[in-house]
Amino acid sequence: MAARATGFEIAQRAVKGVAIAAGALCTFVAFSSVVGLATGNGWARGIVGLLLTLALPAVVVDRSLPKNDPKKARPGLVADATAIVLLGVALVFVGFGQPLTRPLLVHEGDRYAEDGHDVLAHVVYFLAGVRPVDAPPKGDH
């Protein structure tokens, strides 16, 4: 019979899930904006950003598992390592590196806005620490 999870364990899992989701979004935007230095193609930015967002935690998790028998790994190691890597990239890119990365994020937000992805554009502008400026309606000059 499986033991019931305590309130603390449930809260821990919820926090870890939020950390992975928020970290993945920030990491994706970070990698996409860096790829945007080389190309403005939305598909290229999205695919490369997604692949890097998935690959980086996978490599770290692979290196974190015991070499002889991965089944001997501590329970929750994969989720813990994934959350730490994704939040780490987000913290470095959006937090510590913001003086350098703000122009990349603003440009990425502009691209999302131009493509009609207003919600994602506002999220990226928030990460960049800027407020979006609405363009005047067409025909009003």
Secondary structure, 3 states (H helix, E strand, C coil): CCCCCCHHHHHHHHHHHHHHHHHHHHHHHHHHHHHCCCCCCHHHHHHHHHHHHHHHHHHHHHHHCCCCCHHHCCCCHHHHHHHHHHHHHHHHHHHHCHHHHHHHHHHHHHHHHHCCCHHHHHHHHHHHCCCCCCCCCCCCC
